[in-house]
Each structure stands twice: as C-alpha cells, then as structure tokens.
Amino acid sequence: MIRWSGLAARALETLWQSFPAQSMTAIDVIQTLLLVVSAALVVHQLRQTTKLAKAANAQSLVAHAGTLNTLLMENAELAAIWYARGQATPEVAGPMQQERYREMLVQWLIFHENIFHQKQQKLLDPIIYQSWDRDLASTAREHDLSVVAEDLCAFFPGKFGEHLVDLRSRGSFQAGP
C-alpha cells in the first residue's frame, strides 16, 4: 500500500497545484483524496482478482490431468495401452487398442494445447507453465506422435503445432524396445 500512497500523494499534489488556492475548499480536497484512494483500491482489487483467477485456473488444470491419471490407475487395460506408448505389445495388439491409444493421446495433446494457449494469453504464470511444458516434452519424446498424424502442424494448426513439432524434433522417440 506504500506504493499507492506515494502515487496518491503525487496525484493530489498535481491536482492541488492545478487549482488556484482560493478555489480549493476542504471538501474539494477530501473528495479528490477519496477519489484517488478509491482508484488505487480498485486497481489493487483487480490485481488480487487476477492472481486468484490464475490460481483457480492452475488448480482446474491439475484436476483435469488427475482424471486421466485416475483412469489409468483404475483400469489396467487402459494403463497397458497408454504405457505401451503406441507400440504393438501383446496387451496392445489389436486395432481397437491402437485406436484407444490414439484417442487418449489426442485428448492429452488437446489438453496441452489448451494449456499452451492459456500461457500465450497470460492466463498462467510462466513458472506454472514450465512443469506442463516439461510434461508435454516428455509426451513428445516418449510417445509415437505419428499415430496422431504425420503432419502435426496440420492437425494442430498455429503455434502449438509448431511447438509440438519442435519438441518432437528435439526429443528422440525410439520405436520398439
């Protein structure tokens, strides 16, 4: 609040100097001071609201990611499909399992696309985004993204697609054991 009181004092001084001394009554000074203090409080409240909204946003992302993790913990078949990372194993041999894997991966990437766009719009703090970006890099490195689409930029147009391609090129996905 010290920062605002300095700003309020400067604003009051500027207003005081702009009026002739005889035209400023005590009521005018009080009204001006109240106006400046009210404006400072509104700005402070907006900043607090923005911080709270960002925190709530980050919490909802964690809850959404937790849903997939819970699903994998509760369903051994889905876990086997997910952790095979697109590779044909005895547990993930049929086309139905490959399609389930593809759909899970697409949904996970769409989730990350949403996070990426929120970061671009400054709805997430950069420090919060770092861990999500590391998870996306891990996904790009460990999963066979070609099961989604050969052209990721066409499937995910815009900056997210470019970011995903960049992460995949920096990673080293290894097909097979």
C-alpha positions, 0 to 999 in steps of 0.5 A: 500500500506504500506504493499507492500512497506515494502515487496518491500523494503525487496525484493530489499534489498535481491536482492541488497545484492545478487549482488556484488556492482560493478555489480549493475548499476542504471538501474539494480536497477530501473528495479528490483524496477519496477519489484517488484512494478509491482508484488505487483500491480498485486497481489493487482489487483487480490485481488480487482478482487476477492472481486468484483467477490464475490460481483457480485456473492452475488448480482446474488444470491439475484436476483435469490431468488427475482424471486421466491419471485416475483412469489409468490407475483404475483400469489396467487395460487402459494403463497397458495401452497408454504405457505401451506408448503406441507400440504393438505389445501383446496387451496392445495388439489389436486395432481397437487398442491402437485406436484407444491409444490414439484417442487418449493421446489426442485428448492429452495433446488437446489438453496441452494445447489448451494449456499452451494457449492459456500461457500465450494469453497470460492466463498462467504464470510462466513458472506454472507453465514450465512443469506442463511444458516439461510434461508435454516434452516428455509426451513428445519424446516418449510417445509415437506422435505419428499415430496422431498424424504425420503432419502435426502442424496440420492437425494442430494448426498455429503455434502449438503445432509448431511447438509440438513439432519442435519438441518432437524434433528435439526429443528422440522417440525410439520405436520398439524396445 
